[in-house]
């Protein structure tokens, strides 16, 4: 891919009492011209950092040099040690891949208990308002949870100013308000916590002791292991992995990608289509009953469920004398080596190691409209019926949305909806694909909605 101008900018965000001053930050990784005709600000998904948007941002800027893209890094990314990993030797990375980095203790970052929806949206708004000083038009979008946050930003009341008046249009990439199937939270659940599909969600009263998500499938320690394994795969893809991400011998590339390749990834919002394992002994696909129990409460529709029903488990190598390997193939929508090479970048890595429990809690409580609910004053998502912006929705054919999700959203307000499905794409392919199909769809839409 041709080079693109890229700059990481850390500027003041909203001031949250109790938060160290350096962490009250609005962070964007900026691609393209400093003063373009339009700026598209993109928010990453659940557990995602600005690095997860790197390839798509470059593709958009190359397809249209008059468009600048700003990829958001939420403030919690400042707690990571990604720069430290980039400087490590192979031996040092091997140790991290085995056991991970020791995360900050909850008591050390208890101030994260206040990093909820208001903080996330106001940090983004600082970038939106700055973008208006540099370009005639500003658009807001996001992938996965970032798409949900895009809709919530439009509906949010910023001290009397509706969010939708800040921007010229919305771009939602395999994520849209309303895709979670959970019932509305009660005030008691919000205060005391509840069991979600794949993780115990802390309530407001216990957030100081549980400020970030630390689950079996994702935590700061596991995120650091993933970054270390990706760096090892980028440096030496066919060397046997020293890590513990697999319980069987596997090459560095296989150990990294088996975690997220759609054929093996049990969570559809953490899935990509990037080749296949070789020398592998596979077990059968996930039983339908278990799949429904796992994903039903989380997403609740057939797009995600069908993806999960095709998931296979890996028992180990077919030939025990050789490790499980990895191969590219004609069906690979995302290039496997490109994926691991871009997983950790100097401008920001793929993941958000310390994901705030408060943000997850607030998003579930807000849904799409808090008017008339116990959360109206705390989470003023009250302007959704007034939203009249043009909206581009892109659904991944094997992702977590389908076109009906975007149409259901459009029925709640007065947006002008354009919706496209990219066939065969898993959820993470939307931002990581070899093809610039998604970028061209976005550029075409931006040009007809000036």
Secondary structure, DSSP 8 states (H G I E B T S, - for coil): -----EEEEEEE----TTS-GGGSEEEEEEES-TT-SEEEEEE--TTB-GGGGHHHHHHHHHH-TTEEEEEEE-GGGGG--HHHHHT--HHHHHHHHHH------GGGGGGGGG-SHHHHHHHHHHHHHHHTTT-SEEEEEEETHHHHHHHHHHHBEETTEEGGGG-SEEEEES--TT--------HHHHHH-EE-SSSEE--GGGTTTS-B---SS--HHHHHHHHHHHHHHHH-TTSB--SSSSSS-BBHHHHHHTTTBTTT-SSGGG-B---EEESEEEEEE--HHHHHHHHTTTT-SHHHHHHHHT-EEEEEESSTTS-BEEE--TT-SS-HHHHHHTSEETTEESB-SS-BHHHHHHHHHHTT--TTSTTTTTS-B--GGG---EEEEEEEEESS--HHHHHHHHTTS--EEEEEEEEEEETTHHHH-SS-HHHHHHHHHHHH--
